[in-house]
Amino acid sequence: MNVLVLGSEPIVVGGIVALLANDSRFHTVDTAETTVEADIKMHAAEPDVVVVHIDRVEPELLAWMRRHRANARTSAILMISRWPRREVVLDTLRVGASGFVVLGNEPRGLCDAIAEAGAGGAPIDSRAARFVLDHMAGRDRQADLTRRERDVLVLLASGMLNKQIARELTISTATVKAHLTRIYERLGVRDRTQAAMWAVSNGLAADDQEPLVGLSA
């Protein structure tokens, strides 16, 4: 099995290369520091697996992964990270990653995950899987909301008070409060702050929006 390791941190990349060099399942292991270099090396010889080290969302990398998928490249892409974050896990899986593994596991486990990805599998660390399951549960709850309830929730997450939401949607403040009561019940949250945080984490509001705390009307 042929592997390309993509990453800009020499210590991490070197450690992975050394680990794979001692496993007979991997025949050739190459490295690339940038997506441009990776494209050049993949054009010369398509690897079975591209192992990508990532600790934060990188728009250029996500764009490269989208191109990889759109061009029907056969290499599996396995993400590895020291500190898995929700947005990193979900964004990379959404654009075509075959799996997500957290560094720090047993060395044999990392080798097994790479081999599994190369064989067509989808290895996902339990910590990364938790983000995926929570996201799926959130989408189910989102589907339970009516269109008007989603409108109210989005405006709430943007920081609007009840009277401002009422004015924006041309409804009464009593109707806004009724919508919020149903929203809290359906999302399983206690108050407007938790509802706003839920909206941000589930893509109904910008993730750079800071929900207003302590405002009730």
C-alpha positions in Angstrom: 0.0 0.0 0.0 1.4 3.4 -1.0 0.9 6.4 1.3 1.4 10.2 0.9 1.6 12.2 4.2 0.5 15.8 3.8 1.4 18.2 6.6 3.5 21.2 7.4 4.9 20.1 10.8 8.1 18.1 10.3 8.0 16.4 13.7 4.5 15.1 13.1 5.1 14.1 9.5 8.4 12.5 10.3 6.9 10.5 13.1 4.2 9.1 10.9 6.7 8.2 8.1 8.9 6.4 10.7 6.0 4.5 12.0 4.8 3.4 8.6 8.4 2.4 7.6 8.3 -0.3 10.2 5.0 -1.8 9.0 5.3 -4.3 6.1 1.8 -3.3 4.8 3.1 0.0 3.5 5.5 -0.2 0.5 6.2 3.4 -0.3 5.7 6.5 1.9 6.1 10.0 0.5 5.5 13.4 2.0 4.2 16.8 0.9 4.2 20.1 2.8 1.5 21.8 0.7 -1.5 20.8 -1.4 0.3 22.0 -4.5 3.2 19.7 -3.8 0.7 16.9 -3.0 -0.9 17.4 -6.4 2.4 17.1 -8.2 3.3 13.9 -6.4 -0.2 12.4 -6.8 0.0 13.1 -10.5 3.2 11.2 -10.8 2.0 8.2 -8.7 -1.5 8.0 -7.2 -1.2 6.8 -3.6 -3.7 4.5 -2.0 -4.1 6.8 1.0 -3.3 10.5 1.6 -2.8 11.0 5.4 -3.5 14.7 6.2 -2.4 16.3 9.5 -4.8 19.0 10.5 -5.5 20.8 13.8 -7.7 23.7 12.5 -10.0 24.4 9.6 -8.0 25.5 6.6 -10.0 26.8 3.7 -7.3 26.0 1.1 -7.2 22.4 2.3 -11.0 22.1 2.2 -11.0 23.5 -1.4 -8.3 21.0 -2.3 -10.3 18.1 -0.9 -13.4 19.3 -2.8 -11.3 19.2 -6.1 -10.0 15.8 -5.2 -13.6 14.5 -4.9 -14.9 16.3 -8.0 -12.0 14.9 -10.1 -12.9 11.4 -8.9 -9.4 10.7 -7.5 -9.0 7.2 -6.2 -6.9 8.0 -3.1 -8.6 7.8 0.2 -8.0 10.8 2.4 -7.5 10.1 6.1 -7.4 13.1 8.5 -5.3 13.0 11.7 -5.3 15.5 14.5 -3.9 16.0 17.9 -6.8 18.1 19.1 -10.1 17.1 17.3 -12.5 20.0 17.1 -16.1 19.8 16.1 -15.8 22.1 13.0 -12.6 20.4 11.8 -14.1 16.9 12.0 -17.4 17.9 10.4 -16.0 20.1 7.7 -13.4 17.6 6.5 -15.8 14.6 6.5 -18.3 16.8 4.6 -15.9 17.5 1.8 -14.8 13.9 1.3 -12.5 12.6 4.0 -12.6 8.9 4.4 -12.0 8.9 8.1 -10.7 10.9 11.1 -8.1 9.6 13.6 -6.8 11.3 16.7 -3.0 11.2 17.3 -1.9 9.9 20.6 -3.5 6.5 20.2 -1.4 3.3 20.1 1.0 3.4 17.1 -0.5 0.1 15.8 -3.9 1.7 15.9 -2.8 4.5 13.5 -1.3 2.0 11.1 -4.4 -0.1 11.2 -6.6 3.0 10.5 -4.4 4.0 7.5 -4.6 0.4 6.1 -8.4 0.4 6.7 -8.8 3.7 4.8 -6.7 2.3 1.9 -8.9 -0.8 1.7 -12.0 1.3 1.4 -13.0 1.6 5.0 -13.9 4.6 7.1 -12.0 4.6 10.3 -13.3 7.2 12.8 -11.9 7.8 16.3 -14.6 7.6 19.0 -14.0 11.3 19.9 -14.6 12.4 16.3 -17.6 10.0 16.0 -19.2 11.9 19.0 -19.2 15.1 16.9 -20.8 13.3 14.0 -23.6 11.7 16.2 -24.3 15.0 17.9 -24.5 16.7 14.5 -27.0 14.1 13.2 -29.1 14.4 16.3 -29.1 18.2 15.9 -30.3 17.9 12.3 -33.1 15.6 13.4 -34.2 18.2 15.9 -33.9 20.9 13.4 -36.2 19.0 11.0 -38.8 19.1 13.8 -39.0 22.9 13.7 -41.5 24.7 11.5 -40.3 27.3 9.1 -41.5 30.1 11.4 -39.8 28.6 14.4 -36.5 28.5 12.4 -37.0 32.1 11.5 -37.5 33.0 15.2 -34.5 31.0 16.2 -32.2 32.5 13.6 -33.1 36.0 14.7 -32.8 35.1 18.4 -29.2 33.8 17.7 -28.4 37.1 16.0 -29.0 38.8 19.3 -32.5 40.2 18.8 -34.9 40.7 21.7 -38.4 39.4 21.5 -39.9 42.8 20.5 -37.3 43.1 17.7 -38.1 39.6 16.4 -41.8 40.5 16.5 -41.2 43.6 14.5 -38.9 41.8 12.0 -41.5 39.0 11.4 -44.6 41.3 11.7 -46.0 39.2 14.6 -46.8 40.0 18.2 -44.4 39.5 21.1 -46.9 37.0 22.6 -46.5 34.9 19.4 -42.7 35.1 19.6 -42.8 33.9 23.2 -45.1 31.0 22.1 -42.7 30.1 19.3 -39.8 30.2 21.8 -41.6 27.9 24.2 -42.0 25.3 21.5 -38.5 25.8 20.2 -37.1 25.1 23.7 -39.2 21.9 24.0 -38.2 20.6 20.6 -34.5 21.3 21.0 -34.3 20.1 24.6 -32.9 23.4 25.9 -33.8 25.6 28.9 -33.4 29.1 27.7 -32.7 31.6 24.9 -28.9 31.4 25.5 -28.9 27.6 25.0 -31.2 27.9 22.0 -28.8 30.5 20.4 -25.8 28.3 21.1 -27.7 25.4 19.5 -28.4 27.5 16.4 -24.8 28.4 16.0 -23.5 24.9 16.5 -26.0 23.5 14.0 -25.4 25.9 11.2 -28.5 28.1 11.6 -26.4 31.2 12.6 -22.9 32.4 11.9 -20.4 30.8 14.2 -18.8 34.1 14.9 -22.0 35.4 16.4 -21.9 35.7 20.1 -25.3 34.9 21.6 -26.5 37.5 24.0 -26.7 36.2 27.5 -29.3 37.3 30.1 -31.8 39.1 27.9 -35.3 37.7 28.0 -37.5 40.2 26.1 
